[in-house]
Amino acid sequence: MADWVALGDRAIRFARAAVPSRAIVREVRRWPGVIDVVVARDDVAAYFAGPPHVDPERIRALANATDDPEPVRDIELRAAYDGPDLDEVARATGITTAEVKRLHATATYSVESMGFAPGFAYLAGLDARLVLPRRATPRPRVPAGSIGVAGAYTAVYPFDSPGGWHLIGHIVGMKMFGTDGSLLRLGDRVRFVS
């Protein structure tokens, strides 16, 4: 099996090592010619200024990468648990809406990857009792600031956009994406407070 596959003539994709996202980004950015790195749950994409010259040993070495030495940031997001799917999530999980709110708000999350839209942070750490598949029918418009859960993740929609996550609330008093870019970065620890 190949260590990587081409994504056009200036990018590659390869399987993600089971190490922190920040470690992967730091190491891959050191590769010759790399201009951007995108880390997803299962894969990594590396973008190059020209045709990629990839040493498969560098990809294999990522399995031993250690987290970025820069300290992670602790971010608190003020949340109102009033989402249109809150009652549905409670029914589907067999717990009360009060318990859904409590479980979501008492967890500490980590920004595992960024994707889908600029500033859309996949937050790992969702309590297993809140794990649900995506909605069967996505919404054509989810308001910016909506808090959603899907699979083993929670997230906050940074912009108005289509979306298929279960909406349990919204962020109060802050924007997830502004003139300085995304509020959240890889590795950030995130808590929702009400």
N, C-alpha and C positions, 0 to 999 in steps of 0.2 A: 504494500500500500504506500502511496506517495505521502511524503511529509507535508506537502502543501499543494494547493491547486491555484491556477492563475485566475485572477479576476480582471480580464482585459489584459492590456500590455503594461500596466504600471501598478498593479496591486496583486496581492496574494491572500489566500485564506487558509487557515490551518486550525486544527483542534486546540481548544483552550486547555492549558495545564491547570491543575487543581491548586492554584496559588492565587493570592489576592490580585485583583484587577490592577491596582496601582503598581505592583511589581512587574506585571506583564508590560504595561505601558512604558514604564521607566526603561526596561531592558530592550524592548523592541525599538524605541526611539533612538537607541545607541547604534542600531544597525546602519551600515552605510546607505545613504540615499533615502532613508525613511523620512516622510514628511507628516504622516498622520497614522494613528493607530485607533482602531475601534474594537472594543472588547464586548462580546455578547456572552450569553450564558454558556454556550457550548463551543463557540468559535472566536477566532481573532482575525481581523483583517488588517493588513499592513499596506500602506500606500506609499509609493516611491516617486521621487522627482523624475526618474527615468526608468528604463527597463530594470526590473528587480534582479539583483544578484544575491541569491539566498543560499546560505550555508545551512543545510539541514541540521547540523550539530547545534547551531544557535537555537533552533526551534526546540530540539530535545532538551537543551540546557534550561529552558524556561521552567521545567518541572522543579528545578532547584532554586528558583528566584525567591528572594525574601522581600517582605513588604518594604515599601518606600520608607526611608528613615524620617521623612518629614511627618510630624505628628498629624493625626487626623483631626478634623474639626468636629466639634459638637454643635449641632444645629437643633433648635427647638422651633417647631411649626405650630402655631396656634390653630386649633381645629374646632370646627362646629360639626358635630355628628348629626346631620340632618339630611343625608343623601336620599335620593329617590329609591334606592335599592336596599336601604337599611333593613326594613321589615322583611324583605325577600331573603336577604342574607341570613337573618336570624332564623327564618323558617327552614331554609335549606341546610343550615348547620345544626338545627335542633337546639339552639340556645336563645336566650332572650335578647332583645335589642340592647338592653343595658349591659349584658355580658359581651356582646359584639363590641360596643364602645369601649368597655373596660379592657378587653383583650387587645384591641388595637392600640389603645392609648398607653398601656403599660409596657409594651415591647420597646426595645431599642433596636433600630434598624441600621443597616449599613448599605451605602450606595454601592451596589454590586456591579452595575453596568449602566451605560447611558444609551438611549436609542429611541427608535420610533419617530421621535421629533426632537429638535434641539431642546435640551433641558429636561427631557423626560428621563428621570432617574428610577431605575428598578431597585427597589429597596428590599433587601433580604432580611429575614427575621420575623416574618409574619407567623403568628401562632398557628400551629397545625390545625386547630379547630376552625380557623377561618379560611382554609384553603378550599377554593371552588374553581371549577373551570370558567373560562371566559363566558360571557353571556352568549346565548344561542344566536341572538340578533344584535349586532352592534348598533349603537346610536349614531345618527348622522352628525350630531353635534353634542359634544360634551363641553360644558363651560370651563374656562381656565380656572385653575385653583381647585377643581374637583378632586377628592380623594377616592381612589379606586383600589379594589383588590381583585386579583386574578391569579390562579395558580398559587405558587408559594410566595408571591410578591404583593407589595402595596406600592402605590405611586401617586404623584400629584400631577395632574395635567397642566403643563406650563402655558398652553394656549388653548383657545377654542379649537376643537378638532373632532373628527370622528373618533369613536372609541368603543371597545367591547368589554370594558371592565365593569365590575359591580360598584356603583357609586354609593359610598357610605357617609360622605360629608364633604366639607370644603375648608380650605385654608382661609384664615381671617387676617387681614391687614398686611399681607405681603405678596410680592410677585415672585413667581418661580423663575422668571427669565426677564432680564432687563437690559439696559444699555451696556452693562458690564458682562453680559452673558448669563450663564446658568447660576442660580443660587447654590445648587448642590454640585459637588464634585465627587469623583471616585474616592471611595474610602470614608467619606463623611459618616459620622454617627448621627442618626436622626431620631428625634422623639417628637411625638404629637402630644400637645398639651391643650387642655380645654379650660 
